[in-house]
Amino acid sequence: MSNLTLYLLLWPSLAGILILMLKDQSAKRAAFGAALVEFFLAILAMVQYEPNAYRQFTFDHTWIQNFGINFSIGMDGISLLLVFLTTFLVPLIILSSFPHSYKNPNVFYALILFMQTGLIGVFTSFDAFLFYFFWEVALIPIYFIAGIWGGDRRIAVTFKFFLYTIIGSLFMLVGFVYLYFQTPGTHTSDINAFYQLNLSATDQSWIFWFLFIAFAIKMPVFPFHTWQPDTYTESPTQATMLLSGIMLKMGIYGVIRWLLPVVPKGVSQWDTLVIVLAIIGIVYGAIIAIRQSDLKRLIAFSSISHVGLIAAGIFTLTEHGMQGGIIQMLSHGVNVVGLFFIIDIIFRRTQTRDIANLGGITQTTPALSIFFLILVLGTVALPLTNGFVGEFLLLSGVYQFNSWMGAIAGLTIILGAVYMLRMFQKVMFGEQNSITATFRDLTGLEKAVLIPLVVMVFWIGLHPNTFMSLTEPTVGHLLGIINR
């Protein structure tokens, strides 16, 4: 199926349009079914994919002929892995929403599917302006999901998030326009033309910052992170899952695909500064997470810490750092979606996310306790879980770059264990109170969400080569371009 990427791109939007016509709670079931079809298409792509450095399942069509802009999509190993992550998580995110009753459910679920189109478009675009188009498309649905169905402070918080990301996007657009006009002859925005540019170190230096700011805001990397904790906290759980599990990977992917190979001289000038900022984010996010009493904010700050390590590893420009960053994107998406879902379960049963008000839950919830503990251990990188593989490779890459930086970045393991295990202990152990005395264990639907996530925790931890073999040729190809 040579047009498999096109089907993956169009199906969620088509399904979303059809779901808009539904007027009752059947919208959630239709959305879940549509998301499963999308996941099946992604599995089909993984089965047919031949691991090499070249794009497969390509679709190229002239979009704006006079300006050399093409509708150019396809998948290499990195794209395929992120498409898999997206299509794996979206049906679970939709299924996790079934206990909720949202006003205008047809609009809510259609927006999730429209956002999936934007995400797939970002991960499969090989034309700069097409990439920018889908980058903006992915933002619009999540803005409305968070702004309409979020908490009491949703308007102010969502506006701040929107403002941050739009400003960052404009920086990226300026950088792309400049690169477009540097292509020889008939100008083009094809990614290979950008890779072949031989710009001066001065030009690459300022273009680096225009692109990096856009990607750093989306990830987010310290100090571009200030929109994130409030947005994660005030958004409905499904929006938080989409933001943390998938959308922040857009920024990391943008760095790997559109920043490092396009302006390698700019990267060589600023990589040390970026790694320092990332390491500051690792320690800062972890320390603030330790001090949090709200479960959702704790996971939000822990995400800043984990993403800081991914950014540091990628900017070492080593194979370990790059491969570690890519596999950690997959692992982080699995773990963070599972943790936010468990927090949602706790909140629905107790109407609180305050750690001080909880305790003793494990006495009546053997299934929840096991699933929760597995996700916590994956997050703190216990060997044989998914978090270990990525963190080991990332720390190895940072240590190769600079041993002192590697030692400081290694604090993520210690500090992560502190805030995650402390949180688990206070929430799950101890004496029951009036809030947790009647806490009931997982329902069948909740297990249906958590079981696939836990399977992935062990699958990635025990058989990481299932995924790393897909990305290895592409990583080698990109490092060759960067170091040429």
N, C-alpha and C positions, 0 to 999 in steps of 0.2 A: 504494500500500500504506500506508494510514493508520496501521496498527499496526506499522510497521517498527521503531520504537524498542522496542516490546515484544518483537518477535522477536529483535532484537539483544541484549536483556537476558536472555531466557530460554534461548536456544539454547546458550550455553556451559555453563550448569548442567545442562541436560538431557544434553548430550554427556558432561559430566563424570561424571554418575551412571551412564551406560552404560559408560564407560571403566572405572569401578570394578569392573565385572563381568569384565573381561579379566584374564587371569592371566599373560601372558607379554609379550615385547617388542612384540607387536602394538599395545599400548597407545599407544606413541609415534606409530605411523603413524595410528591412529584419531584421536589428539589433533590431529595435524597436519592431517588432513582436515577435522576439525570447525572448526579455526581458519581454514582457507581458506574454508569456508562463511560464517563470520562476517565475514571480509574482503569477500566478495562482497556480503553484505547492506549493509555500510558503503559500498561503491562504488555500489550501487543507490541508497542514500540521497543520496550526493553528486550523482549524475546527476539525481535528481528534485528536489533542493533548489532553491528559488527564493530567491536572496539578498535578504533583507529583515530587519527587526528583530524579526520575530515567530517564535514557536515553530511548528515543523512536525512532522509524524508524531507527534502527541500521543496520549496515552492517559491518561484521567482516570477514576479509579474511587474511590468512597468506601472508605477503609481503616478508620479508627476514627471512625465517624460522630459519636458523642457528644462527641468532642474536636476535631472539625473537621480531622482529619488525613486527607489524600487520597493515593492512589497516583497521583501526577501526574508523568508523564514526557514528554519531548519533546526536540527538538533545535533550537537556533538555530545561528548560524554558529560560535560558539565551541565549543559542545557537539559539533557535527558534526566540527570539525577534530580535537578530542581523541579522539573515537570513531574517526575515521580512523587517527590515530596508534596507538591501542591495537590496533585490528584489523590494522594493517599490521605491527606489531612482534611480536605474540604468535606468529603462525605461524613467523616467522624465529627467534624465541627457542626455540620447540619444535624446529625443524629443527636449530638449533645444538647441541642436546643429543644428537643421534643418535650421535655417536662415544662418548658416555658410556654406561656401564651402571649405572643406578641400581637399588638394591634397592627392591622393591615399585614398579615403574614405573607400574602402574595408579594408585596413590595419588598419586605424584609429578605425573603429567600431569593427573589429575583436579583436583588442587589448583590447578594453573596455570589451568585453565578456570574453576574456581570464583572464583579471584581476578579473572579477566577480567569475570565478571558483576558483581563488586563495583565494579570500575573503571568499567564502562559505566554502572552505576547512579549513581555519584557524578557523572559528567559529564552525565547526562540528567535528574536529579531536580530538580523545581521545588517541592518541599515540604520544609521545613526538617527535619522528623523523618525523612522518607524519605531525605534526603541524609545525615543522621547515621547511619541504619541501614546504608546502603551503605558509608559511610565505615568503619564497624566491620567489615562483611562483607569488605572488601578486605584488612583487616589480618590476619584469622585465617589464611587459607591461606599467606600469605608467612611468617608466624610459624612454621608447621609445616615449610614447605619449608626455611627457613634453619636451624631448630632440629634437624631430623632429618638432612638431607643436607649440612650445613655442615662447617666445619673443626674442628680440635681444641678451639678456644675457643668453639664455637658456642652452648653453653648459656648461659654468662654474657653473651656479646655479644647474643644474641637476646633474653634477658630484659631487658637494658638498653633495647634498641630497643622492646620491647613496653611496658615501663613508661613510657618517654618518651611514646609515642604515645597510650597509654591516658589518662594524666594530661592531655595536651593535649586529647583528645577530651572529657573531662569538663568542662573549661573551656568548650568550645564548646557542650556540652549545656546548661550553666547559662545561657549567653548566649541560646540559642535559647528556652529555657523562659521567660526573662524577656520576650523579644520577643513570644512567643506570648501572654502575659497582657496585653500592651499593645495588642493588636489590639482594635478596638471591637466591641461587640455579642457575637455568638457567636464565640468565639475561633477563630482559624485559624492554621495554620502555612504557608499559601500564600506563596510568595515575593513576589508582587505586594502582598500585605497588609503584609509587612515593609518593602517599598520605600516604601509610602505613610505609614508611621509618622512622626510629627513629634515625636521625643523631644527632651528638653532636651540641651544640650551636655554637662552633667555625666553624664547617663545614657549618652550615646553614647561618652563618654570611657572609662568603665570597661568597657562592652560591647566597645569596640574591642579592648581588651587580652585579654579572654576569648576572642574569636574569633581574634585575631591570633596568640596563643600556639599555639593548635592548628594553624593553618596554617603558622606559622613553623617548628615542629618538623618537620612533614612535608616542608618544602621541601628542606633546612633552611637557615634564615638564621642567621648569627652573632648571638648566642652560643648558639643552640639546636641546634647542629650536632654535638655531641660523640658522639652515638650513631652517626653516619653512617660515618666511615672504617672502624671496626672491623667494622660490620655488612656493608659492601660487601666487605671483605677476607675475612671468614670464611664468608660465604654461598656456596653453589654458584653458578657463573657465571650460570646461568639466573635465579636469584633476584636476583643483583646487577643483571642486565639489567632485570628487572621493576621493581626498586626505583628504579633511576636513570633508565631510559628512560621509564617511565610513572607510577609511583606518586608520585614527587616532584611531578609536575604536578598531583596532587590539591590540594596546598597552594596552588600558584599560582592554580589555577582557583577554589579557595575564596575567595581574596582578591578576585579579579575579580568573582565572582558573588555572594558572600554578605557580604563585608566592606565594600568601597568604596561600593556603592549603598545599603546598609542604615544605615550610621552615618557619613555624610559629614562631619558636624561633628566627630566623633571623629577621623576621618582628618585633617581640617585642623589639629587640635591636635597630632597626633603624626607627621605625614608626614615632617617634617624629621629627627626622631630615627630613624625607620625607614630612611630613605635613608642616613643616616650609618652605621647598623649594617650595612646592605647593602654599602656601599662598604668598610667595614672588612673585611667578609667577602670582597670581591673581592680585596683586597690580601693579606689573611691567607691565604686559600686558595691563592693563586698562589705566595706565598713558601714556604709549607709544601710545596706540590707540587714546587717546585724542589729541595727538600732530600730528597725521597723516593728511596729505592733500590728499593722494591717497586713494580712496574708497576701493580698493582691499587690500591694506596694513592695513587699519583700521580694516577690518573684520578679517584679518590674526592675528593681535595682540589681538583682542577681543577673538579669538578662544583660544589663549594661556591662557587668563584669565579664560575662562569658563572651560577649561580642568584642570586648576590648582585646581578649586573648586571640580571637580569630583574626582581628585586624592586624595585631602585632605579628602573628605568624605569617600572614599573607605578604606583608611588606618586607619580610626578610628575603624574599625572592629565592627561597630554597624550595626544592621539591617536597621536603618534609613539611615546611610551613604551608605551602600551597595545598598539598593533598590533605593535610590536617585541617585546614580551614574549610575545605569543601566537605569532608566527611563530618566535621563538627556542625556545619550548617544543617545537615540531615539529622544528626543526633539532637541538636538543640531544638529543632522544630518538633520532634517527637516528644521530648521531655517537657518542654514548656507548655505544649497543648495539654498534655496529661495533667500537669500540675494545676493549670488554671481550671481544668474541668473538675478536679478534686476539690479545689477551693470553692467552686460553684456548688458542688454537692453539699459541702459543709455549710455554706451560706444559706442554701435553700432549706436545710433542716434546722438551722439555729438562728437565722436572721442576723448573724454577726460574722465579721471577719477578724475581729480583735482577738489576738492570740491569748491575751489575759483572761478572756471570758470563756475559753475553751479548756478542754482537758478530759482525760478518761474515755475518749471516744473508742479506743481500741478494745475496751471491755465488751462491747456489743457488736463490733464490726470486724470480724476476722478477714473477710474478703477485702474490704476497703483498706485495712491496715497493711495487707500484703502488697496490694497494687501501689499504694501510696509509698511504701518503703522502697519498692523496686525503682520507682521513678526518682525518688530522692537519691538513691545510691547511684543511679545512672547520671544524675546531675552532678554529683560529687566525684564522678570519674572512678568508681570502683572497678578494678580489673574484671574483665569478662562482661562488662556492661558497655553500652554504646559510648558513653562519655569518655571512657578511658582511651580509646583509640585516637580520637581527635586531639585530646589534650596532650597525650604523649608526643604525637607528631608536632603539634604546635609548639610545645615547650622545647622540643629538640631543635626546631627551626630557629626559635628566638635565641637559644643557647649558642647555636652555630654563628649567629649574627654577632652576639655579644654575651659573654658569660654572665656579667653582672645583671644585664637586663633579663636574661633567662632566669636567674635566681629570684629576682623581684617578681617576675611574671609567675613564677612557681608558687607564690603566695596564694594564687587563686585556688589551689588544691586545699590548703590549710584553712583559709578564710571561708571557702565554699562549704567545707565540712562543718565549720562553726555555725554558720547561719542556717544551713539546711537541717542538720541533725538537731540543733537546738529548737528549731521550729517544729520539727516532727515530734520531739520529746514533749514539748509544752502542749501541743495540740492533741496528741494521741494518748499520752501516758498520764499518770497521776490520778487523782480522784475525780469522779464524775461530779458535776454540779447540776443546778436546776435547769440549765440550758441544754446540757448534753445527756441528761439521765435517760431520755427517751429516744436517743439517736439510733436510727435503724440502719442496717447494713445495705449494701448495694442492691439495686433492682436489676432485673435482667437486662434492661436497656442500658443502664450505666455500665454493666459488665461488657456489653457489646461494644461500647466505645473504648473501654480501657484495655481489653484483651489484645486487640491489634497493636496498640501502642506498646504494651509490655512485650509482646512478641518481637517487635522491632528493637526494643532495648537490648534483648539478648541476641537477636540475629546480627545486628551491627557489631555487637561486642564480640561474638564468637566467630562470625564469618565476614569480617570487614571487606575482604577481597571481592565479595559479591558486588560491591558498589565501587570500590577503589579501582578495580580493573577497568571499569567503564571510563573513568576520568583520567587515568594515568597517561594515555597517549596525548590527550588534549593538553594536559598540564605540561608535558614535555615540549609540545609544539609551542605553547605560549611562552614558556621560559626561553625557548630558542629565539623567539622574536624579541623578547625583552633584552636578552643578553647579546644580541647580534652586534 
